[in-house]
Amino acid sequence: MDISRVKIIRNPKVSWQKVEGKVVVVNPEKRKIHILYESGASIWEYLKEPKDLNELIRLICDEYDVDMYQAKRDIEEFIEKLKDKEIIVFLDIQ
C-alpha cells in the first residue's frame, strides 16, 4: 500500500500510556505490548489526529533537526511496522 495516499491515526481499539518519555501501547486483540521510544513516541503523539506522511515528516524534521530524506525512509518503515502490529490504522484520502 502506498502510505503517501492515506491519513494515519492511532487504532482506537488499543490502550496506551506515556511513561517516562516512552509510550506503552497495548493491543488487547493481539494480547501484545509495544514500547515506543523517542521519535516513535513523538510520532504516536502526533497521530492523536489523522496525519499524512508529509505532515509526519515535516514534524519530525522540525523536532529532531534531521534530513528530510532520511526521515522519510525511517518514518515509512516505522509506520509499516505499526500498521503490521495493528496499533495504527490508515484512512483513505478522498
C-alpha positions, 0 to 999 in steps of 0.5 A: 500500500502506498502510505503517501495516499492515506491519513494515519491515526492511532487504532482506537481499539488499543490502550496506551500510556506515556511513561517516562518519555516512552509510550506503552501501547497495548493491543488487547486483540493481539494480547501484545505490548509495544514500547515506543521510544523517542521519535516513535513516541513523538510520532504516536503523539502526533497521530492523536489526529489523522496525519499524512506522511508529509505532515509526519515528516515535516514534524519530525524534521522540525523536532529532531533537526534531521534530513528530510530524506532520511526521515522519510525512509525511517518514518515509512518503515516505522509506520509499516511496522505499526500498521503490521502490529495493528496499533495504527490504522490508515484512512483513505484520502478522498 
